[in-house]
Amino acid sequence: MTATLHLTIGAVLPHAGRMLLLDELRDHGPEHVTCGVPIHAGSMFCDGINGVPAWVGLEYMAQTVCAFSGIEEVRAGLKPSIGLLLGSRSYECHSEWFALGASLLVRAELQLRDENNLVAFACTIHENDRLLARGDVKAYRPKDVFALVGVSR
């Protein structure tokens, strides 16, 4: 069952400006999140002719995973924090570009979470009912990312 909490994508991600690649928080629940990405000439990484290169889909997936954690943090009264993309063992895209005018749905389904906030998600990117990409995303959300990288605040 989908949660009824109404949030914007900007409220659940620490990304800002042009680095906020997702446009809309579409659906979320205890083990999934779906975000929307319209591809237009002003989209980050868009070449203005073909659209956005398909390799950017991995970042769409990573930001969707981050939105999942951000929702949990906002529900707990916290600000969304920085997460670290650890990688993907598989990313498969069925075209080289996300075409201009496309309206993408990026979905992340929780597969694994441990006590240290290491997570794994199965992710997909669809346009309408057509699967464009799939991949797994592994990420880590440290309690204090600045201490982890040796930066004092």
Number of C-alpha atoms within 10 A of each C-alpha: 6 11 9 9 11 9 16 14 22 18 15 24 26 18 18 9 7 11 10 15 21 25 15 16 24 16 17 23 15 13 13 19 24 23 25 23 19 20 19 19 16 13 17 15 13 19 14 13 10 13 22 23 15 18 16 16 25 25 15 24 27 26 26 29 31 26 29 25 22 25 26 15 16 16 13 9 9 12 16 20 20 19 23 14 18 14 14 16 9 11 16 15 18 12 12 13 17 26 20 19 11 16 16 25 23 28 24 29 22 18 15 13 14 9 6 10 15 16 20 22 24 20 27 25 26 17 17 11 8 10 14 22 22 22 19 22 26 20 20 19 17 16 13 10 15 12 11 10 8 8 8 7 5
